[in-house]
Amino acid sequence: MEKTVQIEFCTINFYEDYIVTIMNEGVHVDRYHNETLINMAEEYYNGKPFVYITHRINSYSVNPNIYKTTSKMRSLAGFAVVSEDFKAIKNAQIEKLFLNKPFGIFSNLEDAMSWKDEVIKLDITD
């Protein structure tokens, strides 16, 4: 189960139990972007637990208040930020305070994938 979708503000890669998104340069992720991503994830996973991984290759900003809505997604098992950029990591540490789900911050996708496996395992057994 793999699907890649390009929309006006990002590229989304859907896999069996996780999503990897790459936001476009300069985007400010707000309620509109968040609702679009939530709707796509809910349609794709249809209640099955998944982890959202944002691969922060490009520079963009996030309104942390969107995480209140994101936290309400029942099938979202966890959220991970992958970046080597110091500023992006610092921003993610602030964003983490707004999400009521497991939230990991990683410097590479491999570590995020290992964490994702653990989070999915815990979510399924809960």
DSSP file (Angstrom, degrees, kcal/mol; ACC not computed):
  #  RESIDUE AA STRUCTURE BP1 BP2  ACC     N-H-->O    O-->H-N    N-H-->O    O-->H-N    TCO  KAPPA ALPHA  PHI   PSI    X-CA   Y-CA   Z-CA
    1    1 A M              0   0    0      0, 0.0     2,-0.4     0, 0.0    15,-0.1   0.000 360.0 360.0 360.0  96.4    0.0    0.0    0.0
    2    2 A E        +     0   0    0     13,-0.2     2,-0.3    14,-0.1    13,-0.2  -0.998 360.0 165.5-142.4 136.4    2.0    3.0   -1.3
    3    3 A K  E     -A   14   0A   0     11,-2.0    11,-3.6    -2,-0.4     2,-0.5  -0.984  19.6-153.5-151.6 135.5    0.8    6.1   -2.9
    4    4 A T  E     -A   13   0A   0     -2,-0.3     2,-0.4     9,-0.2     9,-0.2  -0.951  14.3-174.7-113.6 131.3    2.4    9.5   -3.6
    5    5 A V  E     -A   12   0A   0      7,-3.0     7,-3.2    -2,-0.5     2,-0.6  -0.989  11.5-157.6-127.4 130.5    0.2   12.6   -4.0
    6    6 A Q  E     +A   11   0A   0     -2,-0.4     2,-0.2     5,-0.2     5,-0.2  -0.936  20.1 173.3-106.4 120.7    1.5   16.1   -5.0
    7    7 A I  E >   -A   10   0A   0      3,-2.8     3,-0.7    -2,-0.6    -2,-0.0  -0.695  49.7 -86.1-119.2 177.7   -0.8   18.9   -3.8
    8    8 A E  T 3  S+     0   0    0      1,-0.2     3,-0.1    -2,-0.2    -2,-0.0   0.726 123.8  28.6 -61.2 -23.1   -0.3   22.7   -4.0
    9    9 A F  T 3  S-     0   0    0      1,-0.2    15,-2.7    24,-0.1     2,-0.3   0.490 124.6  -0.6-117.1  -3.9    1.6   23.0   -0.7
   10   10 A C  E <   -AB   7  23A   0     -3,-0.7    -3,-2.8    13,-0.3     2,-0.4  -0.992  59.8-107.7-168.4 171.4    3.4   19.6   -0.3
   11   11 A T  E     -AB   6  22A   0     11,-2.1    11,-2.3    -2,-0.3     2,-0.5  -0.965  32.5-161.1-111.0 132.7    4.2   16.1   -1.4
   12   12 A I  E     -AB   5  21A   0     -7,-3.2    -7,-3.0    -2,-0.4     2,-0.6  -0.963   6.6-165.2-119.9 126.8    2.6   13.3    0.6
   13   13 A N  E     -AB   4  20A   0      7,-2.6     7,-2.3    -2,-0.5     2,-0.4  -0.949  10.5-159.0-111.5 115.0    3.8    9.7    0.6
   14   14 A F  E     +AB   3  19A   0    -11,-3.6   -11,-2.0    -2,-0.6     2,-0.2  -0.796  15.8 172.6 -94.8 132.2    1.3    7.2    2.0
   15   15 A Y        -     0   0    0      3,-2.5     3,-0.2    -2,-0.4   -13,-0.2  -0.679  50.4 -79.5-126.0-177.2    2.6    3.8    3.2
   16   16 A E  S    S+     0   0    0     -2,-0.2   -14,-0.1     1,-0.2     3,-0.1   0.893 121.9   0.5 -55.5 -46.8    0.9    1.0    5.1
   17   17 A D  S    S+     0   0    0      1,-0.1    34,-1.6   -16,-0.1     2,-0.3   0.119 126.9  45.6-134.4  23.1    1.1    2.5    8.6
   18   18 A Y  E     - c   0  51A   0     32,-0.3    -3,-2.5    -3,-0.2     2,-0.4  -0.992  57.7-141.6-160.2 160.1    2.7    5.9    8.1
   19   19 A I  E     -Bc  14  52A   0     32,-2.4    34,-2.7    -2,-0.3     2,-0.5  -0.945   8.8-160.5-119.5 141.8    2.8    9.1    6.0
   20   20 A V  E     -Bc  13  53A   0     -7,-2.3    -7,-2.6    -2,-0.4     2,-0.4  -0.986  15.4-173.0-120.9 120.5    5.9   11.1    5.0
   21   21 A T  E     -Bc  12  54A   0     32,-2.5    34,-2.9    -2,-0.5     2,-0.4  -0.867  15.0-164.7-112.0 147.8    5.2   14.7    4.0
   22   22 A I  E     -B   11   0A   0    -11,-2.3   -11,-2.1    -2,-0.4    34,-0.1  -0.950  19.0-147.1-127.7 109.3    7.6   17.2    2.5
   23   23 A M  E     -B   10   0A   0     -2,-0.4    35,-0.4    32,-0.3   -13,-0.3  -0.423  23.0-106.2 -73.9 149.5    6.2   20.7    2.6
   24   24 A N    >   -     0   0    0    -15,-2.7     3,-1.6     1,-0.1    -1,-0.1  -0.405  47.8 -82.7 -71.9 152.6    7.1   23.2   -0.1
   25   25 A E  T 3  S+     0   0    0      1,-0.2    35,-0.2    -2,-0.1    -1,-0.1  -0.287 111.3  11.1 -55.1 132.9    9.5   26.0    0.7
   26   26 A G  T 3  S+     0   0    0     33,-3.5    -1,-0.2     1,-0.2    34,-0.2   0.435  86.0 146.8  81.5   0.6    8.0   29.0    2.4
   27   27 A V    <   -     0   0    0     -3,-1.6    34,-2.4    32,-0.3     2,-0.6  -0.396  40.4-148.0 -68.3 144.8    4.6   27.5    3.2
   28   28 A H  E     -f   61   0B   0     32,-0.2     2,-0.6    -2,-0.1    34,-0.2  -0.946  18.4-140.4-111.5 107.3    2.9   28.6    6.5
   29   29 A V  E     +f   62   0B   0     32,-3.2    34,-2.6    -2,-0.6    37,-0.2  -0.553  38.7 154.8 -74.2 114.8    1.0   25.6    7.7
   30   30 A D     >  -     0   0    0     -2,-0.6     4,-2.6    32,-0.2     5,-0.2  -0.480  59.9 -65.3-125.4-165.0   -2.3   26.8    9.0
   31   31 A R  H  > S+     0   0    0      1,-0.2     4,-2.9     2,-0.2     5,-0.2   0.879 128.7  53.4 -57.7 -42.2   -5.9   25.5    9.6
   32   32 A Y  H  > S+     0   0    0      2,-0.2     4,-2.1     1,-0.2    -1,-0.2   0.946 112.3  43.7 -58.5 -50.2   -6.6   25.0    5.8
   33   33 A H  H  > S+     0   0    0      1,-0.2     4,-2.5     2,-0.2    -2,-0.2   0.921 115.0  50.1 -61.5 -44.7   -3.4   23.0    5.2
   34   34 A N  H  X S+     0   0    0     -4,-2.6     4,-2.9     1,-0.2    -2,-0.2   0.922 110.2  48.7 -61.8 -46.2   -4.0   20.9    8.4
   35   35 A E  H  X S+     0   0    0     -4,-2.9     4,-2.6     1,-0.2    -1,-0.2   0.888 110.6  52.2 -62.3 -39.0   -7.6   20.2    7.5
   36   36 A T  H  X S+     0   0    0     -4,-2.1     4,-2.1    -5,-0.2    -1,-0.2   0.940 112.8  44.2 -61.5 -47.4   -6.6   19.1    4.0
   37   37 A L  H  X S+     0   0    0     -4,-2.5     4,-2.5     2,-0.2    -2,-0.2   0.901 113.2  50.7 -65.5 -41.8   -4.0   16.7    5.4
   38   38 A I  H  X S+     0   0    0     -4,-2.9     4,-3.0     2,-0.2     5,-0.3   0.940 110.7  49.1 -60.9 -47.5   -6.3   15.3    8.1
   39   39 A N  H  X S+     0   0    0     -4,-2.6     4,-2.0     1,-0.2    -1,-0.2   0.904 112.7  47.5 -60.0 -42.3   -9.0   14.7    5.5
   40   40 A M  H  X S+     0   0    0     -4,-2.1     4,-2.3    -5,-0.2    -1,-0.2   0.915 114.1  46.9 -66.4 -42.5   -6.6   12.9    3.2
   41   41 A A  H  X S+     0   0    0     -4,-2.5     4,-3.0     2,-0.2     5,-0.4   0.919 112.0  49.7 -66.1 -44.0   -5.2   10.8    6.0
   42   42 A E  H  X S+     0   0    0     -4,-3.0     4,-1.7     1,-0.2    -1,-0.2   0.888 113.1  47.2 -63.7 -38.0   -8.6    9.8    7.4
   43   43 A E  H  < S+     0   0    0     -4,-2.0    -1,-0.2    -5,-0.3    -2,-0.2   0.918 116.5  43.5 -68.0 -42.9   -9.8    8.8    3.9
   44   44 A Y  H  < S+     0   0    0     -4,-2.3    -2,-0.2    -5,-0.2    -3,-0.2   0.927 124.0  32.6 -70.3 -46.3   -6.6    6.8    3.2
   45   45 A Y  H >< S-     0   0    0     -4,-3.0     3,-2.2    -5,-0.2    -3,-0.2   0.713  83.9-159.1 -89.8 -21.3   -6.3    5.0    6.5
   46   46 A N  T 3< S-     0   0    0     -4,-1.7    -3,-0.1    -5,-0.4    -4,-0.1   0.860  76.9 -35.7  47.2  49.8  -10.0    4.7    7.3
   47   47 A G  T 3  S+     0   0    0      1,-0.3    -1,-0.3    -5,-0.2    -5,-0.1   0.303 105.2 130.4  91.6  -9.4   -9.5    4.2   11.1
   48   48 A K    <   -     0   0    0     -3,-2.2    -1,-0.3    -6,-0.1    27,-0.1  -0.614  67.2-103.2 -79.1 135.8   -6.3    2.2   10.9
   49   49 A P        +     0   0    0      0, 0.0     2,-0.3     0, 0.0    27,-0.2  -0.296  51.2 165.1 -60.9 138.9   -3.5    3.5   13.2
   50   50 A F  E     - d   0  76A   0     25,-2.3    27,-3.3    -3,-0.0    28,-0.9  -0.966  32.1-127.6-148.7 162.7   -0.7    5.4   11.4
   51   51 A V  E     -cd  18  78A   0    -34,-1.6   -32,-2.4    -2,-0.3     2,-0.6  -0.946  18.1-139.8-114.9 137.2    2.2    7.8   12.2
   52   52 A Y  E     -cd  19  79A   0     26,-2.4    28,-3.1    -2,-0.4     2,-0.5  -0.862  19.5-171.5 -96.2 122.0    2.6   11.1   10.5
   53   53 A I  E     -cd  20  80A   0    -34,-2.7   -32,-2.5    -2,-0.6     2,-0.6  -0.969   7.2-161.8-116.6 121.6    6.2   11.9    9.6
   54   54 A T  E     -cd  21  81A   0     26,-2.9    28,-2.7    -2,-0.5     2,-1.0  -0.912   6.3-155.5-103.6 118.3    7.1   15.4    8.4
   55   55 A H  E     - d   0  82A   0    -34,-2.9     2,-2.1    -2,-0.6     3,-0.4  -0.804   9.5-154.6 -94.5 101.7   10.5   15.4    6.6
   56   56 A R        +     0   0    0     26,-2.5    28,-0.3    -2,-1.0    29,-0.3  -0.491  43.6 138.0 -86.0  75.7   11.5   19.0    7.0
   57   57 A I        +     0   0    0     -2,-2.1    -1,-0.2   -34,-0.1     2,-0.2   0.866  65.4  51.4 -80.5 -42.2   13.8   19.4    4.0
   58   58 A N  S    S-     0   0    0     -3,-0.4     2,-0.5   -35,-0.4   -35,-0.1  -0.520  93.8-103.8 -94.9 162.9   12.5   22.9    3.1
   59   59 A S        +     0   0    0     -2,-0.2   -33,-3.5     2,-0.0     2,-0.3  -0.768  57.7 138.3 -87.9 124.8   12.1   25.9    5.3
   60   60 A Y        -     0   0    0     -2,-0.5     2,-0.3   -35,-0.2   -32,-0.2  -0.963  40.9-121.6-156.2 168.3    8.5   26.5    6.3
   61   61 A S  E     -f   28   0B   0    -34,-2.4   -32,-3.2    -2,-0.3     2,-0.4  -0.804  13.9-152.5-119.1 160.3    6.5   27.6    9.4
   62   62 A V  E     -f   29   0B   0     -2,-0.3   -32,-0.2   -34,-0.2     3,-0.0  -0.997  17.8-134.0-133.1 132.9    3.6   26.0   11.4
   63   63 A N    >   -     0   0    0    -34,-2.6     3,-2.1    -2,-0.4     4,-0.2  -0.791  21.9-151.5 -79.5 110.6    0.9   27.6   13.4
   64   64 A P  T >  S+     0   0    0      0, 0.0     3,-1.6     0, 0.0     4,-0.2   0.708  86.0  76.5 -63.5 -18.2    1.1   25.3   16.5
   65   65 A N  T >> S+     0   0    0      1,-0.3     3,-1.4     2,-0.2     4,-0.5   0.716  78.8  73.5 -63.9 -19.0   -2.6   25.8   17.3
   66   66 A I  H X> S+     0   0    0     -3,-2.1     4,-2.0     1,-0.3     3,-0.7   0.769  80.8  72.7 -64.8 -22.6   -3.4   23.4   14.5
   67   67 A Y  H <> S+     0   0    0     -3,-1.6     4,-2.4     1,-0.2    33,-0.4   0.713  83.0  67.7 -68.9 -18.6   -2.2   20.5   16.7
   68   68 A K  H <4 S+     0   0    0     -3,-1.4     4,-0.4    -4,-0.2    -1,-0.2   0.927 108.0  38.6 -62.6 -43.1   -5.3   20.9   18.9
   69   69 A T  H X< S+     0   0    0     -3,-0.7     3,-1.2    -4,-0.5     4,-0.3   0.902 114.1  54.5 -71.9 -42.3   -7.3   19.6   15.9
   70   70 A T  H >< S+     0   0    0     -4,-2.0     3,-1.9     1,-0.3    -2,-0.2   0.876  99.9  62.1 -59.2 -38.7   -4.7   17.1   14.9
   71   71 A S  T 3< S+     0   0    0     -4,-2.4    -1,-0.3     1,-0.3    -2,-0.2   0.736  93.9  64.3 -60.0 -23.6   -4.8   15.6   18.4
   72   72 A K  T <  S+     0   0    0     -3,-1.2     2,-0.6    -4,-0.4    -1,-0.3   0.567  72.0 111.4 -80.0  -8.7   -8.4   14.7   17.9
   73   73 A M    X   -     0   0    0     -3,-1.9     3,-0.7    -4,-0.3    -3,-0.0  -0.549  55.3-160.1 -69.3 114.6   -7.6   12.2   15.1
   74   74 A R  T 3  S+     0   0    0     -2,-0.6    -1,-0.2     1,-0.2    -3,-0.0   0.855  87.5  48.8 -66.1 -35.7   -8.4    8.8   16.6
   75   75 A S  T 3  S+     0   0    0    -26,-0.1   -25,-2.3    -3,-0.1     2,-0.8   0.580  83.0 104.1 -85.2  -8.1   -6.2    6.9   14.1
   76   76 A L  E <   +d   50   0A   0     -3,-0.7   -25,-0.2   -27,-0.2     3,-0.1  -0.643  44.0 177.4 -75.5 110.3   -3.1    9.1   14.5
   77   77 A A  E     -     0   0A   0    -27,-3.3     2,-0.3    -2,-0.8   -26,-0.2   0.764  61.0 -20.2 -85.5 -27.2   -0.8    7.0   16.7
   78   78 A G  E     -d   51   0A   0    -28,-0.9   -26,-2.4    23,-0.1     2,-0.4  -0.985  52.1-131.2-173.1 167.9    2.1    9.5   16.7
   79   79 A F  E     -de  52 103A   0     23,-2.4    25,-2.4    -2,-0.3     2,-0.4  -0.999  21.3-170.9-135.7 130.4    3.8   12.4   15.0
   80   80 A A  E     -de  53 104A   0    -28,-3.1   -26,-2.9    -2,-0.4     2,-0.5  -0.968  11.5-156.4-128.3 142.2    7.4   12.7   14.0
   81   81 A V  E     -de  54 105A   0     23,-2.5    25,-3.1    -2,-0.4     2,-0.5  -0.963   9.8-165.7-112.5 130.2    9.6   15.6   12.8
   82   82 A V  E     +de  55 106A   0    -28,-2.7   -26,-2.5    -2,-0.5     2,-0.3  -0.972  29.3 130.1-118.3 119.9   12.7   14.7   10.8
   83   83 A S        -     0   0    0     23,-2.6   -26,-0.1    -2,-0.5    25,-0.1  -0.971  46.3-157.0-163.0 150.3   15.3   17.5   10.3
   84   84 A E        +     0   0    0    -28,-0.3     2,-0.5    -2,-0.3    23,-0.1   0.404  68.9 107.3-103.2  -3.7   19.0   18.2   10.6
   85   85 A D     >  -     0   0    0    -29,-0.3     4,-2.2     1,-0.1     5,-0.2  -0.652  64.9-146.2 -83.2 125.0   18.3   22.0   10.9
   86   86 A F  H  > S+     0   0    0     -2,-0.5     4,-2.4     1,-0.2     5,-0.2   0.894  99.0  49.8 -55.9 -45.4   18.8   23.5   14.3
   87   87 A K  H  > S+     0   0    0      1,-0.2     4,-2.5     2,-0.2    -1,-0.2   0.909 110.3  49.8 -63.2 -42.9   16.0   26.0   13.9
   88   88 A A  H  > S+     0   0    0      1,-0.2     4,-2.2     2,-0.2    -1,-0.2   0.879 110.9  50.2 -63.6 -37.8   13.5   23.4   12.7
   89   89 A I  H  X S+     0   0    0     -4,-2.2     4,-1.9     2,-0.2    -2,-0.2   0.914 110.4  49.1 -67.5 -42.6   14.3   21.2   15.6
   90   90 A K  H  X S+     0   0    0     -4,-2.4     4,-1.3     1,-0.2    -2,-0.2   0.910 111.8  49.3 -62.5 -42.5   13.8   24.1   18.1
   91   91 A N  H  X S+     0   0    0     -4,-2.5     4,-2.6     1,-0.2     3,-0.3   0.904 108.7  53.2 -62.6 -41.0   10.5   24.9   16.5
   92   92 A A  H  X S+     0   0    0     -4,-2.2     4,-2.3     1,-0.2    -1,-0.2   0.861 102.6  58.0 -63.8 -35.1    9.4   21.2   16.7
   93   93 A Q  H  < S+     0   0    0     -4,-1.9     4,-0.5     2,-0.2    -1,-0.2   0.856 110.2  43.9 -63.7 -33.8   10.2   21.2   20.4
   94   94 A I  H >< S+     0   0    0     -4,-1.3     3,-1.3    -3,-0.3     4,-0.4   0.917 111.6  52.7 -73.3 -45.1    7.7   24.0   20.8
   95   95 A E  H >X S+     0   0    0     -4,-2.6     3,-2.1     1,-0.3     4,-0.6   0.858  97.8  67.1 -57.8 -36.3    5.2   22.4   18.6
   96   96 A K  G >< S+     0   0    0     -4,-2.3     3,-0.8     1,-0.3    -1,-0.3   0.801  90.8  63.2 -55.5 -31.9    5.4   19.2   20.7
   97   97 A L  G <4 S+     0   0    0     -3,-1.3    -1,-0.3    -4,-0.5    -2,-0.2   0.700 102.3  50.7 -66.6 -19.7    3.8   21.1   23.6
   98   98 A F  G <4 S+     0   0    0     -3,-2.1     2,-0.5    -4,-0.4    -1,-0.2   0.560  93.9  81.8 -97.6 -10.8    0.6   21.5   21.5
   99   99 A L    <<  -     0   0    0     -3,-0.8     2,-0.7    -4,-0.6   -31,-0.1  -0.851  60.4-156.2-105.4 129.3    0.0   17.9   20.4
  100  100 A N  S    S+     0   0    0     -2,-0.5    -1,-0.1   -33,-0.4    -3,-0.1  -0.368  70.8  76.4 -97.0  52.8   -1.6   15.4   22.7
  101  101 A K  S    S-     0   0    0     -2,-0.7   -23,-0.1    -5,-0.2    -2,-0.1  -0.935 100.8 -67.6-147.5 163.0   -0.1   12.3   21.0
  102  102 A P        -     0   0    0      0, 0.0   -23,-2.4     0, 0.0     2,-0.4  -0.388  55.5-167.9 -55.4 134.4    3.4   10.7   21.0
  103  103 A F  E     -e   79   0A   0    -25,-0.2     2,-0.3    -4,-0.1   -23,-0.2  -0.981   5.9-172.7-135.3 117.5    5.7   13.2   19.3
  104  104 A G  E     -e   80   0A   0    -25,-2.4   -23,-2.5    -2,-0.4     2,-0.4  -0.870  11.1-157.2-114.6 147.9    9.3   12.4   18.2
  105  105 A I  E     +e   81   0A   0     -2,-0.3     2,-0.3   -25,-0.2   -23,-0.2  -0.991  22.6 171.9-124.1 126.0   12.0   14.6   16.8
  106  106 A F  E     -e   82   0A   0    -25,-3.1   -23,-2.6    -2,-0.4     3,-0.1  -0.919  39.0-142.8-137.0 155.6   14.8   12.9   14.8
  107  107 A S  S    S+     0   0    0     -2,-0.3     2,-0.3   -25,-0.2   -25,-0.1   0.539  89.1  28.9 -94.7  -8.7   17.7   13.9   12.6
  108  108 A N  S  > S-     0   0    0      1,-0.1     4,-1.6   -25,-0.1     3,-0.2  -0.992  75.3-119.7-150.1 158.0   17.1   11.1   10.1
  109  109 A L  H  > S+     0   0    0     -2,-0.3     4,-2.5     1,-0.2     5,-0.2   0.820 107.5  63.4 -66.4 -32.4   14.3    9.0    8.6
  110  110 A E  H  > S+     0   0    0      1,-0.2     4,-2.0     2,-0.2    -1,-0.2   0.926 105.6  44.5 -60.6 -45.2   15.8    5.7    9.8
  111  111 A D  H  > S+     0   0    0      1,-0.2     4,-2.2    -3,-0.2    -1,-0.2   0.897 112.6  52.3 -65.9 -39.4   15.4    6.7   13.5
  112  112 A A  H  X S+     0   0    0     -4,-1.6     4,-2.5     1,-0.2    -2,-0.2   0.883 108.1  51.8 -63.0 -37.6   11.9    8.0   12.9
  113  113 A M  H  X S+     0   0    0     -4,-2.5     4,-2.1     2,-0.2    -2,-0.2   0.899 108.6  49.9 -67.3 -40.7   11.0    4.7   11.2
  114  114 A S  H  X S+     0   0    0     -4,-2.0     4,-1.5     2,-0.2    -2,-0.2   0.921 113.2  46.8 -62.1 -43.4   12.2    2.7   14.2
  115  115 A W  H  X S+     0   0    0     -4,-2.2     4,-2.6     1,-0.2    -2,-0.2   0.903 108.6  56.1 -63.4 -42.6   10.2    5.0   16.6
  116  116 A K  H  X S+     0   0    0     -4,-2.5     4,-2.7     1,-0.2     5,-0.2   0.904 103.9  53.5 -56.8 -44.0    7.2    4.7   14.3
  117  117 A D  H  X S+     0   0    0     -4,-2.1     4,-2.1     1,-0.2    -1,-0.2   0.905 110.6  46.6 -59.7 -42.0    7.3    0.9   14.6
  118  118 A E  H  X S+     0   0    0     -4,-1.5     4,-2.4     2,-0.2    -2,-0.2   0.911 112.5  49.3 -66.0 -43.3    7.3    1.1   18.4
  119  119 A V  H  X S+     0   0    0     -4,-2.6     4,-2.5     2,-0.2    -2,-0.2   0.912 111.9  48.3 -64.8 -42.7    4.4    3.7   18.5
  120  120 A I  H  X S+     0   0    0     -4,-2.7     4,-2.3     2,-0.2     5,-0.2   0.919 110.8  51.5 -63.5 -43.1    2.3    1.6   16.1
  121  121 A K  H  X S+     0   0    0     -4,-2.1     4,-1.6    -5,-0.2    -2,-0.2   0.919 112.8  45.4 -59.9 -44.9    2.9   -1.5   18.2
  122  122 A L  H  X S+     0   0    0     -4,-2.4     4,-1.2     1,-0.2    -1,-0.2   0.892 111.8  52.1 -65.7 -40.1    1.9    0.3   21.4
  123  123 A D  H  < S+     0   0    0     -4,-2.5    -2,-0.2     1,-0.2    -1,-0.2   0.881 109.9  48.5 -65.7 -38.4   -1.2    1.8   19.7
  124  124 A I  H  < S+     0   0    0     -4,-2.3    -1,-0.2     1,-0.2    -2,-0.2   0.854 113.1  47.1 -71.2 -34.8   -2.4   -1.5   18.5
  125  125 A T  H  <        0   0    0     -4,-1.6    -1,-0.2     1,-0.2    -2,-0.2   0.651 360.0 360.0 -83.8 -14.1   -2.0   -3.2   21.9
  126  126 A D     <        0   0    0     -4,-1.2    -1,-0.2    -3,-0.2    -2,-0.1   0.488 360.0 360.0 -72.4 360.0   -3.7   -0.4   23.9
